[in-house]
Amino acid sequence: MILVFGGTTEGRKAVKVLEEAGNVFYYSTKTGGQEVPLRHGIRIDGALNREAMLVFCREHDVQLLVDAAHPFAVELHKTVIAVAEELRVPVVRFERIYPPRDADIVWLNSYDDLHLPSSTTLLATTGVQTISRLKHLEAQGVRVVYRILQREQSVALAHQQGADDSQLCFYEDGGDERLLLEQLRPDAILLKESGLSGGFREKVEAARELGIRIYAVCRPSFRYDHIVDGEHGLRRMVEHLLPAFYPLHSGLTTGTCATAAAVAAALQFRALSSGAGNDVSTELPAEVPVVLPDGETIQVPVVYGDGFAAVIKASGDDPDVTDGLEIRVRLEPSDHVEICGGEGVGIITLPGFDFPPGSPAINRVPREMILRNLSLLSVPPFRVTISVPEGATVARRTFNPRLGIEGGISIIGVSGIVKPFSEEAFIDSIRRCMQIAKASGCGHVVINSGGKSERFVKACYPDLPRQAFVEYGNYIGETLRMAAEFGIPRVTLGVMLGKAVKLAEGHLDTHSRKATMNKAFIAEMLGEAGCEADIRGMTLARELWALLSPEQAKAFARVVIAHCAQHCRPLLPDGTLEILLIDDEGRIYSGEE
């Protein structure tokens, strides 16, 4: 059993990660004020002291603690660590991502370290609980304005600590930080080091623009055996510490493996250049940190060879032919960073990919990951050569030959992590999401194929809650039937062209095992739209966007959407369905004139 301490953004993320397992866990908050959709999780509210926490953990056979509480919840952190030690169970700290401690900010170890000239006006954004700790400033002639939550309980607590109404202003979720500062015009602002999810960067940037002095209280530091700072890291850590919790385990993309190998190769090069001798393998780390595209950091096991570093690809329980492959990186000093493909990395021979024919099949996101992670190290520019010794053999069992990628595998990955899903498990996850959307009162649900399409369609509906966005993967028909089953009155289907041309032909499951791109049918739709395009050499549907003028693209989109609607609308007989076709640049076609 897992017990999570939340009440924060990280708490919500932890719930999302653990719900994927389909197993029971407990979610604890101090006040009970946070709304969190739980299907398998069981909520407990109210503060737990050490004794109460021990009793709960013993009675419910808790085998793992996840501390996702606010970084300044000092007493709770101490209690969680103490209980974990006494029960001899592991504890994972779900930490926030923190920006660097910039030199133009005055960093404080405690509130007592803050000293300001008299007649200074200070805006304190550190919370209602800290008002009493700042009263010494008022005694020194400093005018302090406290920004607190606009709750009756918070206002009462502020009054108890000696603050009057003229000293209070209120926090609004999503409010304009600059506008507030312009209205108050303080000389200085006091922040907690609350991390990216706590809005720290937005407050700092607004204060800088207005020339306001910035003071920040450093987050408290605690020793945890296991620390993660994102959803992927949390899932991987739970899989490691409590393997039975997830029926299927996640893996790493080839892009993440190549990035980790590049980081390890850079560390190896630096060690050799420092004069440590040729045999430095015993001094080099067995795991290296890799920053994923979403900003979180995970640890990846690495191995070292003669002039190279490598990662053994682990796909988890995802059925992936690249599982177990060795992905190597060799670095050579260069005038600029260059990413090259070596043995076993395929070569692009047809247009339509991120890079032109003749380029190594290393996608844009893995390239960006390598550049970003190497930039974090104090190393010179390198020529980065990625090789996969068994890549050419394994590539024959992939779609690469059909796509015009020859001689090896592709280095790919958008999130950096491979999440395994059987068909049954994925469809069940869709059902759970649809149930949560219904339970949350969403009268409008937006279904989309994944992270990229969701990002584009979210911009069209900024007021919809997160629960209103449901990922269908390839199971468009199943998802629409569920929407009808749950009585969702309005559904928007966001779809990119690769799936849309399959759906337009009547394939409600667009997985490549079930349906392939039909050029003859695409040609018929082009004719119907009055468009002329030579698609004989086309290997990917998205290449069409480059072949059509803006007006042709609109006409073709209307035809594709009409065909999709013909097959989809009967699945939602009592609701309204809107279909949005999305191109690779995020342009959205609605099918209307």
Buried (B, 14 or more C-beta within 10 A) or exposed (E): BBBBBBBBBBBBBBBBBBBBBBBEBBBBBBEEEBEBBBEBBEBEEEEBEBEEBBEBBEEBEBBBBBBBBBBBBEEBBEBBBEBBEEBEBBBBBBBBBBEEEEEEBEBBEEBEEBEBEEEBBBBBBBBBEBBBBBEEBBEEEBBBBBBBBEEEEBBEBBEEBEBEEEBBBBBEEEEEBBEBBEEBEBBBBBBBBBBBBBBBBBBBEBBEEEEBBBBBBBBBEBEBEBBBBBBBBBBBBBBEBBEEBBEBBBBBBBBBBBBBBBBBBBBBBBBBEEEEEEEBEEEBEEEBEBBBBEEBBBBBBBBBEEEBBBBBBBBBBBEBEBBEBBBBBBBEEEEEBEBBBBBBBBBBBBBBBBBEEEBBBBBEBBBBBBBBBBEEBEBBEBBBBBBBBBBBEBBEEBEBBEBBBBBBBBBBBBBBBBBBBEBEEBBEBBBBBBBBBBEEEBEBBBBBBBEBBBBBBBEBEEEBEEBBBBBBBBBBBBBBBBBBEBEBEBBBBBBBBBBBBBBBBBBBBBEEEEBEBBBEBBBBBBEBBEBEBEBEEBBBBBBBBEBBEEEBBBBBBBBBBBBBBEBBBEBBEEBEBBBBBBBBEEBBBBBEE
